[in-house]
Amino acid sequence: MSTQSLVTGKTLRPALFGRGAGRSALGLVMVLPSFLLLLLMIVVPIFTSVQESLSGRDGRFTLEHYRFLFTDPAMLANIKYTLYLTLVSSVLVLLIAYVLAVFLRFSSGILAKWIERLYYIPMFIPSVIATYGIMNMYGNHGWLARILLLFTNEPMMKVLFDFKGLLLANLWFHIPFATMLLSSALSGIPNAVIESAKDVGAGKIQVFTRIIVPLSFKSLLVAATFVVMGIVGSFTAPFLIGPNAPQVLGVAMQQQFSVYFETGISSACAVFMFVLCSLVGYFYIRSMMNEEK
């Protein structure tokens, strides 16, 4: 090897090393804002809530707040109400969203085109405005009640400040997002696969159960995860149109904090909600890992 090549190799190595270090530093700088935001908005509040939920008024370790959370009749009713609302709302949201996604995937009529144009709208309406719209539409003196008075003197069924109102709000808020995820998954299924299944004698039900559902199951899990987390952590609609008792956990936590000044109980409620969402996330991650294996 010549002296010139050795000198060139020695001069290139520091240059390449410096260039790689510069790229690594640039990558760290670009990631740093997101990391700091995650740290300040999620990690620090979680640790603070856990610490406050395990601290008594004298600052000592205690489990009294969690004992109250799972033994007080009112809080137990709130937990059961939240879980029941989450279950019913999630099932209906995913069912309706999946039907809409399948319809949009395999239909090309005018109705499908209008649905495809309009179902995005609720995603861009703030939750406060949408909730007040529900109040003006389904209230005792709302638009729907006034229209019904033209045909009957019977009072309109109770929608606001009831389970039905929260269910309606959850459908409004979460169906568009779930439909978007599922539509994206279904659009990725090649038509050739479906046509090949039909050519070998598969019917519509077999195509749906053996091809469409398995190929879109991962996106269905993603949609279910986000829908459950969104419903468990909801506050605006339950606060404005939900019942006084029982309450969803988000409203109950706010009441304990701002009305009764029970920081420890509200922190315990926040930790319990975080655990619920973590379990849903863990189920999703485990399902994805098993599928990859």
Secondary structure, DSSP 4 states (H G I P E B T S, - for coil): --HHHHHHHHHHHHHHHHHHHHHHHHHHHHHHHHHHHHIIIIIHHHHHHHHHHTB-TTS-B--HHHHHHHH-HHHHHHHHHHHHHHHHHHHHHHHHHHHHHHHHHH--SHHHHHHHHHTTGGGGS-HHHHHHHHHHHHSTTSHHHHHHHTT--SPPPP-TTSHHHHHHHHHHHHHHHHHHHHHHHHHTS-HHHHHHHHHTT--HHHHIIIIIHHHHHHHHHHHHHHHHHHHHT--HHHHHHS-SSS--HHHHHHHHHHTS--HHHHHHHHHHHHHHHHHHHHHHHHHHHHHH-
